[in-house]
């Protein structure tokens, strides 16, 4: 069903806001940086992330790994 949803959204000419914790969905929808933006909500604020979803995901993994190494 994720593939069908992504296929339909790729064909859609309007704007869509997608909020999800599903990495597969977000990765596929955010592959085209010209047509998508990654927005991050932290501390009650929204900011645009300067890369694609995979970049953001990798950054989070590095941060979590560093925190675990500190413990």
Chimera marker file (.cmm) of the C-alpha trace (Angstrom):
<marker_set name="trace">
<marker id="1" x="0.000" y="0.000" z="0.000" r="1" g="1" b="0" radius="0.5"/>
<marker id="2" x="2.961" y="2.352" z="0.539" r="1" g="1" b="0" radius="0.5"/>
<marker id="3" x="4.029" y="1.917" z="-3.072" r="1" g="1" b="0" radius="0.5"/>
<marker id="4" x="0.508" y="2.640" z="-4.326" r="1" g="1" b="0" radius="0.5"/>
<marker id="5" x="0.263" y="5.767" z="-2.163" r="1" g="1" b="0" radius="0.5"/>
<marker id="6" x="3.675" y="7.014" z="-3.328" r="1" g="1" b="0" radius="0.5"/>
<marker id="7" x="2.805" y="6.347" z="-6.970" r="1" g="1" b="0" radius="0.5"/>
<marker id="8" x="-0.419" y="8.333" z="-6.609" r="1" g="1" b="0" radius="0.5"/>
<marker id="9" x="1.315" y="11.235" z="-4.835" r="1" g="1" b="0" radius="0.5"/>
<marker id="10" x="4.025" y="11.388" z="-7.504" r="1" g="1" b="0" radius="0.5"/>
<marker id="11" x="1.312" y="11.887" z="-10.132" r="1" g="1" b="0" radius="0.5"/>
<marker id="12" x="-0.559" y="14.491" z="-8.071" r="1" g="1" b="0" radius="0.5"/>
<marker id="13" x="0.177" y="18.058" z="-9.175" r="1" g="1" b="0" radius="0.5"/>
<marker id="14" x="-0.847" y="19.800" z="-5.940" r="1" g="1" b="0" radius="0.5"/>
<marker id="15" x="0.822" y="20.144" z="-2.583" r="1" g="1" b="0" radius="0.5"/>
<marker id="16" x="0.682" y="17.587" z="0.209" r="1" g="1" b="0" radius="0.5"/>
<marker id="17" x="1.931" y="17.610" z="3.788" r="1" g="1" b="0" radius="0.5"/>
<marker id="18" x="2.880" y="14.132" z="4.997" r="1" g="1" b="0" radius="0.5"/>
<marker id="19" x="3.522" y="13.421" z="8.663" r="1" g="1" b="0" radius="0.5"/>
<marker id="20" x="4.718" y="9.908" z="9.363" r="1" g="1" b="0" radius="0.5"/>
<marker id="21" x="7.120" y="7.755" z="11.328" r="1" g="1" b="0" radius="0.5"/>
<marker id="22" x="7.323" y="5.280" z="8.446" r="1" g="1" b="0" radius="0.5"/>
<marker id="23" x="10.892" y="5.553" z="7.133" r="1" g="1" b="0" radius="0.5"/>
<marker id="24" x="10.091" y="3.717" z="3.884" r="1" g="1" b="0" radius="0.5"/>
<marker id="25" x="7.258" y="6.117" z="3.057" r="1" g="1" b="0" radius="0.5"/>
<marker id="26" x="9.242" y="9.253" z="3.905" r="1" g="1" b="0" radius="0.5"/>
<marker id="27" x="12.358" y="8.071" z="2.111" r="1" g="1" b="0" radius="0.5"/>
<marker id="28" x="10.449" y="7.414" z="-1.085" r="1" g="1" b="0" radius="0.5"/>
<marker id="29" x="8.405" y="10.618" z="-0.967" r="1" g="1" b="0" radius="0.5"/>
<marker id="30" x="11.434" y="12.814" z="-0.246" r="1" g="1" b="0" radius="0.5"/>
<marker id="31" x="13.795" y="11.406" z="-2.872" r="1" g="1" b="0" radius="0.5"/>
<marker id="32" x="13.223" y="14.340" z="-5.246" r="1" g="1" b="0" radius="0.5"/>
<marker id="33" x="14.601" y="17.376" z="-3.391" r="1" g="1" b="0" radius="0.5"/>
<marker id="34" x="13.186" y="19.730" z="-6.034" r="1" g="1" b="0" radius="0.5"/>
<marker id="35" x="9.642" y="18.564" z="-5.318" r="1" g="1" b="0" radius="0.5"/>
<marker id="36" x="9.893" y="17.921" z="-1.580" r="1" g="1" b="0" radius="0.5"/>
<marker id="37" x="11.106" y="19.451" z="1.654" r="1" g="1" b="0" radius="0.5"/>
<marker id="38" x="12.016" y="17.804" z="4.916" r="1" g="1" b="0" radius="0.5"/>
<marker id="39" x="10.630" y="19.817" z="7.825" r="1" g="1" b="0" radius="0.5"/>
<marker id="40" x="11.769" y="19.041" z="11.354" r="1" g="1" b="0" radius="0.5"/>
<marker id="41" x="9.668" y="19.813" z="14.430" r="1" g="1" b="0" radius="0.5"/>
<marker id="42" x="11.778" y="20.358" z="17.557" r="1" g="1" b="0" radius="0.5"/>
<marker id="43" x="11.090" y="22.284" z="20.732" r="1" g="1" b="0" radius="0.5"/>
<marker id="44" x="7.792" y="23.582" z="19.378" r="1" g="1" b="0" radius="0.5"/>
<marker id="45" x="9.401" y="25.009" z="16.248" r="1" g="1" b="0" radius="0.5"/>
<marker id="46" x="9.459" y="23.952" z="12.610" r="1" g="1" b="0" radius="0.5"/>
<marker id="47" x="12.602" y="24.266" z="10.505" r="1" g="1" b="0" radius="0.5"/>
<marker id="48" x="13.466" y="23.177" z="7.007" r="1" g="1" b="0" radius="0.5"/>
<marker id="49" x="16.195" y="20.546" z="6.882" r="1" g="1" b="0" radius="0.5"/>
<marker id="50" x="18.859" y="21.220" z="4.250" r="1" g="1" b="0" radius="0.5"/>
<marker id="51" x="18.949" y="17.731" z="2.763" r="1" g="1" b="0" radius="0.5"/>
<marker id="52" x="16.773" y="14.776" z="1.938" r="1" g="1" b="0" radius="0.5"/>
<marker id="53" x="15.185" y="12.301" z="4.331" r="1" g="1" b="0" radius="0.5"/>
<marker id="54" x="18.104" y="9.868" z="4.101" r="1" g="1" b="0" radius="0.5"/>
<marker id="55" x="20.522" y="12.654" z="5.102" r="1" g="1" b="0" radius="0.5"/>
<marker id="56" x="18.325" y="13.508" z="8.082" r="1" g="1" b="0" radius="0.5"/>
<marker id="57" x="17.973" y="9.871" z="9.068" r="1" g="1" b="0" radius="0.5"/>
<marker id="58" x="21.751" y="9.354" z="8.917" r="1" g="1" b="0" radius="0.5"/>
<marker id="59" x="22.286" y="12.478" z="11.042" r="1" g="1" b="0" radius="0.5"/>
<marker id="60" x="19.884" y="11.134" z="13.676" r="1" g="1" b="0" radius="0.5"/>
<marker id="61" x="21.643" y="7.763" z="13.715" r="1" g="1" b="0" radius="0.5"/>
<marker id="62" x="24.997" y="9.505" z="14.300" r="1" g="1" b="0" radius="0.5"/>
<marker id="63" x="23.535" y="11.598" z="17.141" r="1" g="1" b="0" radius="0.5"/>
<marker id="64" x="21.957" y="8.569" z="18.823" r="1" g="1" b="0" radius="0.5"/>
<marker id="65" x="25.151" y="6.524" z="18.439" r="1" g="1" b="0" radius="0.5"/>
<marker id="66" x="27.212" y="9.350" z="19.982" r="1" g="1" b="0" radius="0.5"/>
<marker id="67" x="24.808" y="9.590" z="22.924" r="1" g="1" b="0" radius="0.5"/>
<marker id="68" x="24.980" y="5.840" z="23.498" r="1" g="1" b="0" radius="0.5"/>
<marker id="69" x="28.775" y="5.898" z="23.342" r="1" g="1" b="0" radius="0.5"/>
<marker id="70" x="28.819" y="8.578" z="26.060" r="1" g="1" b="0" radius="0.5"/>
<marker id="71" x="26.924" y="6.299" z="28.435" r="1" g="1" b="0" radius="0.5"/>
<link id1="1" id2="2" r="1" g="1" b="0" radius="0.2"/>
<link id1="2" id2="3" r="1" g="1" b="0" radius="0.2"/>
<link id1="3" id2="4" r="1" g="1" b="0" radius="0.2"/>
<link id1="4" id2="5" r="1" g="1" b="0" radius="0.2"/>
<link id1="5" id2="6" r="1" g="1" b="0" radius="0.2"/>
<link id1="6" id2="7" r="1" g="1" b="0" radius="0.2"/>
<link id1="7" id2="8" r="1" g="1" b="0" radius="0.2"/>
<link id1="8" id2="9" r="1" g="1" b="0" radius="0.2"/>
<link id1="9" id2="10" r="1" g="1" b="0" radius="0.2"/>
<link id1="10" id2="11" r="1" g="1" b="0" radius="0.2"/>
<link id1="11" id2="12" r="1" g="1" b="0" radius="0.2"/>
<link id1="12" id2="13" r="1" g="1" b="0" radius="0.2"/>
<link id1="13" id2="14" r="1" g="1" b="0" radius="0.2"/>
<link id1="14" id2="15" r="1" g="1" b="0" radius="0.2"/>
<link id1="15" id2="16" r="1" g="1" b="0" radius="0.2"/>
<link id1="16" id2="17" r="1" g="1" b="0" radius="0.2"/>
<link id1="17" id2="18" r="1" g="1" b="0" radius="0.2"/>
<link id1="18" id2="19" r="1" g="1" b="0" radius="0.2"/>
<link id1="19" id2="20" r="1" g="1" b="0" radius="0.2"/>
<link id1="20" id2="21" r="1" g="1" b="0" radius="0.2"/>
<link id1="21" id2="22" r="1" g="1" b="0" radius="0.2"/>
<link id1="22" id2="23" r="1" g="1" b="0" radius="0.2"/>
<link id1="23" id2="24" r="1" g="1" b="0" radius="0.2"/>
<link id1="24" id2="25" r="1" g="1" b="0" radius="0.2"/>
<link id1="25" id2="26" r="1" g="1" b="0" radius="0.2"/>
<link id1="26" id2="27" r="1" g="1" b="0" radius="0.2"/>
<link id1="27" id2="28" r="1" g="1" b="0" radius="0.2"/>
<link id1="28" id2="29" r="1" g="1" b="0" radius="0.2"/>
<link id1="29" id2="30" r="1" g="1" b="0" radius="0.2"/>
<link id1="30" id2="31" r="1" g="1" b="0" radius="0.2"/>
<link id1="31" id2="32" r="1" g="1" b="0" radius="0.2"/>
<link id1="32" id2="33" r="1" g="1" b="0" radius="0.2"/>
<link id1="33" id2="34" r="1" g="1" b="0" radius="0.2"/>
<link id1="34" id2="35" r="1" g="1" b="0" radius="0.2"/>
<link id1="35" id2="36" r="1" g="1" b="0" radius="0.2"/>
<link id1="36" id2="37" r="1" g="1" b="0" radius="0.2"/>
<link id1="37" id2="38" r="1" g="1" b="0" radius="0.2"/>
<link id1="38" id2="39" r="1" g="1" b="0" radius="0.2"/>
<link id1="39" id2="40" r="1" g="1" b="0" radius="0.2"/>
<link id1="40" id2="41" r="1" g="1" b="0" radius="0.2"/>
<link id1="41" id2="42" r="1" g="1" b="0" radius="0.2"/>
<link id1="42" id2="43" r="1" g="1" b="0" radius="0.2"/>
<link id1="43" id2="44" r="1" g="1" b="0" radius="0.2"/>
<link id1="44" id2="45" r="1" g="1" b="0" radius="0.2"/>
<link id1="45" id2="46" r="1" g="1" b="0" radius="0.2"/>
<link id1="46" id2="47" r="1" g="1" b="0" radius="0.2"/>
<link id1="47" id2="48" r="1" g="1" b="0" radius="0.2"/>
<link id1="48" id2="49" r="1" g="1" b="0" radius="0.2"/>
<link id1="49" id2="50" r="1" g="1" b="0" radius="0.2"/>
<link id1="50" id2="51" r="1" g="1" b="0" radius="0.2"/>
<link id1="51" id2="52" r="1" g="1" b="0" radius="0.2"/>
<link id1="52" id2="53" r="1" g="1" b="0" radius="0.2"/>
<link id1="53" id2="54" r="1" g="1" b="0" radius="0.2"/>
<link id1="54" id2="55" r="1" g="1" b="0" radius="0.2"/>
<link id1="55" id2="56" r="1" g="1" b="0" radius="0.2"/>
<link id1="56" id2="57" r="1" g="1" b="0" radius="0.2"/>
<link id1="57" id2="58" r="1" g="1" b="0" radius="0.2"/>
<link id1="58" id2="59" r="1" g="1" b="0" radius="0.2"/>
<link id1="59" id2="60" r="1" g="1" b="0" radius="0.2"/>
<link id1="60" id2="61" r="1" g="1" b="0" radius="0.2"/>
<link id1="61" id2="62" r="1" g="1" b="0" radius="0.2"/>
<link id1="62" id2="63" r="1" g="1" b="0" radius="0.2"/>
<link id1="63" id2="64" r="1" g="1" b="0" radius="0.2"/>
<link id1="64" id2="65" r="1" g="1" b="0" radius="0.2"/>
<link id1="65" id2="66" r="1" g="1" b="0" radius="0.2"/>
<link id1="66" id2="67" r="1" g="1" b="0" radius="0.2"/>
<link id1="67" id2="68" r="1" g="1" b="0" radius="0.2"/>
<link id1="68" id2="69" r="1" g="1" b="0" radius="0.2"/>
<link id1="69" id2="70" r="1" g="1" b="0" radius="0.2"/>
<link id1="70" id2="71" r="1" g="1" b="0" radius="0.2"/>
</marker_set>
